[in-house]
Amino acid sequence: MEQLIEHGPGDIASVFARAFELAMQIERERFLGAGLYERTAERQGYANGYKPKRIDTPVGTVHVQVPKTAGHDGEPFYPQSLERGRRSVRAVMLAVAEMYIKGVSTREVEAVMREFGIESLSSSQVSRATKMLDEELQAWRDRPLGEIKYLILDARYEKMRHGGIVRDVAVLSAIGIGPDERRRVLGVSVALAEAEVHWRAFLESLVARGLRGVEFIVSDDHSGLRAARRAVLGGATWQRCQFHLARNAIHHAPNVEIRKRIGRQLKSIWTADDLAKAETALAELVASYRDTASKLADWLEKNVPEALAVFTLAEHHRKRLRTSNPIERSVQQELKRRTVKVRVFPSEDALLRLVSAVLVEIDEKWASDTKAYIKWECQDA
């Protein structure tokens, strides 16, 4: 009380520390069955000094002297009050983790915590704080799935330290549309490459969690995905992303003049009224380049039909599923915005932790959306 009278509430952390120490001393006396220097037949050991400990609490950082014991045959003494205090510490550290996950830098997190009396916050402390989220994030990644009619797959690359060197690693992700007519983030995986074995393991993990009823898959022609998709979800129709295919066509164009117009020409195919008209428009486009750009004509004839599967769907669904943009715009761009500050992830765990937390946010946002993404009542329209 004298300290409060002299310094006011600004020094409440010191007052708390002294009260906390007194509480721990009382606990030790009860644990030993005797007070300080007291001789009783019930004594179960002896006081053995103190050890300093720093604790980050909601009232700020406090430094306390934790009582120790010696000569006790049972469980070692540890203050119950300190154990309960860990809940408050966990709340503080989870707040730190949330700020980091939302893209706040370590320096900015330190500044915020300092306003609340937390003396300092190292990058290792931030890392430990984020690890506290691992159990929750793992549960989300392993949660049961169910019927998903439309599946959209994509991958992006991040830099990660692996085996002492910095490597580009693939972040595989999947979203789906289920009976509730809303998008869902189904899962995420970190792989060293987009090889078939990694895509296959990812798709098999979705199936193991209960994924069923997939009729239509949208993706770019990712390396390894084609074979993996056929092996795991061979009964589903595959739609190659029209946006990425058009961009690839520009790279196959032999000159600037063709590069300028090939996108518009492909768009006339994408926007055809039905499959028959789209195939007719494609045949005419291939014929127009047969003599002047034969390699481009061959490429168009081979690849563009893979982007026409969307015409087998109801007209109301085509706009949503002709490209992988629903995952590109909503997921990949947000991941890029959050990961750009990290630059190089120190480990796979760190990368998976951050992307999982971001995807949880997106998934929760979609789940709370009152507007349907695709209306199943329109599929026969």
HUPE-V314406 format. One record per residue. N is the residue number from 1. RES is the residue in one small letter. PHI is phi in degrees with one decimal (999 if undefined). Layout:
[[N,RES,PHI] [N,RES,PHI]]
//
This chain:
[[1,m,999] [2,e,-59.9] [3,q,-67.1] [4,l,-66.5] [5,i,-62.4] [6,e,-79.1] [7,h,-110.0] [8,g,77.3] [9,p,-68.5] [10,g,-63.2] [11,d,-107.0] [12,i,-62.1] [13,a,-61.8] [14,s,-67.2] [15,v,-61.9] [16,f,-60.6] [17,a,-60.6] [18,r,-66.7] [19,a,-64.9] [20,f,-63.8] [21,e,-62.5] [22,l,-62.6] [23,a,-61.2] [24,m,-68.4] [25,q,-65.2] [26,i,-62.8] [27,e,-60.4] [28,r,-63.3] [29,e,-61.8] [30,r,-67.4] [31,f,-64.1] [32,l,-81.7] [33,g,77.8] [34,a,-162.4] [35,g,-81.0] [36,l,-61.2] [37,y,65.1] [38,e,-83.1] [39,r,-105.8] [40,t,-139.7] [41,a,-70.9] [42,e,-88.0] [43,r,-58.1] [44,q,-114.5] [45,g,142.6] [46,y,-137.7] [47,a,-67.3] [48,n,-135.6] [49,g,78.5] [50,y,-140.2] [51,k,-131.4] [52,p,-72.5] [53,k,-148.1] [54,r,-99.1] [55,i,-128.8] [56,d,-92.0] [57,t,-126.9] [58,p,-60.1] [59,v,-95.6] [60,g,119.9] [61,t,-81.9] [62,v,-123.9] [63,h,-114.5] [64,v,-126.2] [65,q,-105.1] [66,v,-88.1] [67,p,-65.9] [68,k,-117.5] [69,t,-131.1] [70,a,-148.1] [71,g,78.1] [72,h,-97.0] [73,d,-82.1] [74,g,-92.3] [75,e,-63.2] [76,p,-65.7] [77,f,-76.1] [78,y,-145.2] [79,p,-56.5] [80,q,-62.5] [81,s,-63.6] [82,l,-71.1] [83,e,-63.4] [84,r,-67.6] [85,g,-63.3] [86,r,-62.4] [87,r,-63.6] [88,s,-66.7] [89,v,-61.3] [90,r,-61.6] [91,a,-61.6] [92,v,-62.4] [93,m,-68.2] [94,l,-66.0] [95,a,-63.9] [96,v,-60.6] [97,a,-60.8] [98,e,-62.6] [99,m,-64.0] [100,y,-63.8] [101,i,-60.2] [102,k,-82.2] [103,g,95.8] [104,v,-78.4] [105,s,-71.0] [106,t,-57.7] [107,r,-62.8] [108,e,-68.0] [109,v,-62.7] [110,e,-57.4] [111,a,-63.5] [112,v,-65.5] [113,m,-64.1] [114,r,-63.0] [115,e,-64.2] [116,f,-98.5] [117,g,92.7] [118,i,-78.6] [119,e,-61.9] [120,s,-153.5] [121,l,-147.2] [122,s,-86.2] [123,s,-62.4] [124,s,-67.8] [125,q,-66.6] [126,v,-61.2] [127,s,-61.7] [128,r,-65.0] [129,a,-63.1] [130,t,-67.7] [131,k,-65.0] [132,m,-64.5] [133,l,-84.8] [134,d,-57.6] [135,e,-61.8] [136,e,-65.1] [137,l,-68.4] [138,q,-63.6] [139,a,-62.3] [140,w,-66.2] [141,r,-66.6] [142,d,-99.0] [143,r,-63.0] [144,p,-64.6] [145,l,-103.3] [146,g,-170.7] [147,e,-73.5] [148,i,-133.3] [149,k,-81.8] [150,y,-113.3] [151,l,-125.7] [152,i,-120.8] [153,l,-119.8] [154,d,-159.2] [155,a,-145.6] [156,r,-135.9] [157,y,-113.4] [158,e,-129.8] [159,k,-90.3] [160,m,-142.6] [161,r,-81.6] [162,h,-143.9] [163,g,62.2] [164,g,85.7] [165,i,-128.1] [166,v,-89.2] [167,r,-126.5] [168,d,-84.9] [169,v,-119.5] [170,a,-90.8] [171,v,-107.3] [172,l,-89.2] [173,s,-141.2] [174,a,-141.1] [175,i,-126.5] [176,g,-146.5] [177,i,-118.5] [178,g,-109.0] [179,p,-60.0] [180,d,-80.8] [181,e,70.3] [182,r,-117.2] [183,r,-73.2] [184,r,-138.6] [185,v,-83.4] [186,l,-88.2] [187,g,-178.1] [188,v,-149.7] [189,s,-148.9] [190,v,-108.1] [191,a,-134.1] [192,l,-71.7] [193,a,-162.3] [194,e,-95.0] [195,a,-64.0] [196,e,-55.8] [197,v,-60.3] [198,h,-76.8] [199,w,-62.7] [200,r,-64.4] [201,a,-62.2] [202,f,-65.3] [203,l,-64.8] [204,e,-65.0] [205,s,-66.4] [206,l,-66.0] [207,v,-65.0] [208,a,-62.9] [209,r,-86.8] [210,g,108.4] [211,l,-60.8] [212,r,-152.8] [213,g,78.1] [214,v,-71.3] [215,e,-110.0] [216,f,-144.3] [217,i,-122.0] [218,v,-117.5] [219,s,-167.1] [220,d,-79.5] [221,d,-83.9] [222,h,-65.1] [223,s,-59.8] [224,g,87.3] [225,l,-70.1] [226,r,-57.7] [227,a,-67.6] [228,a,-64.7] [229,r,-62.5] [230,r,-64.6] [231,a,-73.4] [232,v,-96.9] [233,l,-127.1] [234,g,-63.5] [235,g,-82.1] [236,a,-90.2] [237,t,-76.3] [238,w,-107.3] [239,q,-112.0] [240,r,-78.7] [241,c,-57.5] [242,q,-67.6] [243,f,-64.2] [244,h,-67.6] [245,l,-65.7] [246,a,-62.4] [247,r,-66.4] [248,n,-66.7] [249,a,-61.7] [250,i,-60.1] [251,h,-70.4] [252,h,-88.1] [253,a,-68.4] [254,p,-77.7] [255,n,-149.4] [256,v,-63.6] [257,e,-60.3] [258,i,-70.8] [259,r,-60.0] [260,k,-70.2] [261,r,-108.1] [262,i,-64.1] [263,g,-62.7] [264,r,-65.0] [265,q,-66.9] [266,l,-69.0] [267,k,-61.7] [268,s,-65.9] [269,i,-77.6] [270,w,-59.4] [271,t,-96.8] [272,a,-62.1] [273,d,-69.2] [274,d,-154.4] [275,l,-63.6] [276,a,-60.8] [277,k,-68.6] [278,a,-66.4] [279,e,-67.1] [280,t,-65.1] [281,a,-63.8] [282,l,-66.4] [283,a,-59.2] [284,e,-66.1] [285,l,-67.0] [286,v,-61.5] [287,a,-63.1] [288,s,-68.2] [289,y,-105.9] [290,r,-59.1] [291,d,-90.6] [292,t,-91.6] [293,a,-148.1] [294,s,-63.6] [295,k,-67.0] [296,l,-65.5] [297,a,-59.7] [298,d,-62.5] [299,w,-65.0] [300,l,-62.1] [301,e,-64.1] [302,k,-82.5] [303,n,-98.6] [304,v,-61.8] [305,p,-56.6] [306,e,-68.2] [307,a,-100.6] [308,l,-105.0] [309,a,-62.1] [310,v,-62.3] [311,f,-70.0] [312,t,-80.9] [313,l,-93.5] [314,a,-62.4] [315,e,-56.3] [316,h,-67.1] [317,h,-95.4] [318,r,-62.8] [319,k,-60.8] [320,r,-75.9] [321,l,-121.7] [322,r,-82.1] [323,t,-137.9] [324,s,-92.8] [325,n,-59.0] [326,p,-56.1] [327,i,-90.7] [328,e,-63.6] [329,r,-76.1] [330,s,-81.5] [331,v,-105.9] [332,q,-65.2] [333,q,-66.7] [334,e,-69.6] [335,l,-61.4] [336,k,-62.3] [337,r,-63.6] [338,r,-81.3] [339,t,-88.9] [340,v,-63.2] [341,k,-74.0] [342,v,-80.3] [343,r,69.9] [344,v,-125.0] [345,f,-79.1] [346,p,-72.3] [347,s,-161.4] [348,e,-64.3] [349,d,-59.6] [350,a,-64.3] [351,l,-66.2] [352,l,-64.0] [353,r,-63.0] [354,l,-68.6] [355,v,-65.5] [356,s,-63.6] [357,a,-62.8] [358,v,-64.9] [359,l,-68.0] [360,v,-61.1] [361,e,-59.8] [362,i,-63.2] [363,d,-62.1] [364,e,-66.1] [365,k,-64.3] [366,w,-63.5] [367,a,-63.7] [368,s,-87.3] [369,d,-70.8] [370,t,-82.7] [371,k,-96.9] [372,a,-68.6] [373,y,-81.7] [374,i,-137.6] [375,k,-95.4] [376,w,-68.0] [377,e,-66.0] [378,c,-93.9] [379,q,-69.8] [380,d,-105.2] [381,a,-76.2]]
//
